[in-house]
Amino acid sequence: MSAIWMRARSELRSRWVATVAAMATIAHTLVTSIRRKRRDLAILKTLGFLRRQISRTVAWQAAAFATIASLVGIPLGVAAGRIKPSVVLRTE
């Protein structure tokens, strides 16, 4: 394989790893947030909220968090990649 092909393949692999790491971080944050709010969710259930209503509340929180994280993270990641890829990928 040519050096150009190997470098492009390495960059693509690095991007996939970064994407998976970002998704795992967002998922972990959501799970941690829900675990910390167990008491609050139990209080809502005690007040008469249905399980479906609580599930919708949790889904709304997850969607809002993921959207905000994506809107902030994607432009920052693209900017970091364009500024100096060698710093991000440590190829020098």
N, C-alpha and C positions, 0 to 999 in steps of 0.2 A: 504494500500500500504506500501511497505517496505521503509525504509529511503533511501536506495540506489536508488530505482526507483524514488522517489520524488526528490532527489538531481539531478539525471540525467535529469529529466524532467525540473527542474528549470534551469539547465545549458543550455539546448537546447533552452528554451524560451528566455533566456538572449542573446544567440547567434543570434536568429532571430531578436530580438529587435535591437541589435547592427547592424546587416546587413541592416535592413530597415532604421535605422537612417543614416547609411553611404550612402545608395542609395539616400535618401532624400537630404542629404547635397550636393552630387554631382549634382543632378538635380537642386537644388536651385542655385548653383554656375554657372551652365550653363545658366540658365534663366537670372540671373543677368548679366552675361557677354554679352549675346545677347542684353539685354535692354540697356546696356551702349554703345554698338556698333551700335545702331540704326542710328546714324548720319553717321558713316562710311559705313553702308550698303546702306543708301540712296545715298551717294556719288557714290558708285559702280553702283547703278541703274541709276543714272544720266549719268555716263560715258558710259552706254550702256550694262551693264551686264544684262543678262536675269534673270528672277526670279528663274529659274532652277539652274543657275550657282551660284547665291547667296545662294540658299538652300543647294547646294552641299558644298559650303564653310562652312556654319554653321554646316552641318552634319560632315564634316571632323574635324572641331574644336572640336565638341562634342565627336566624337569617339577618337580623340587623347587625350583629357583631361581625359575621362573615362578610357582609357587604361593605361595612366600613373598613374592615381590615384589608379587603381586596382593593378598595379605592385608594387607600393610603399606601399599601405595600407594593402594588404593581408598578405605579409610577416611580417609587423610590428604587425598586429593583432595576427597572429599565435605565434610570438615570445612573445608578451605580455601575451598571454594565457598560454604558456608553462612555462614562468618564474615563475609566481605565480598566479594561477587562483583565489585564495582567495582575492587578491588585486583587480582584475578586477571585480569579482562577489560580493565582500564584504560579504563573507559567514562566516567569523570568528567573 
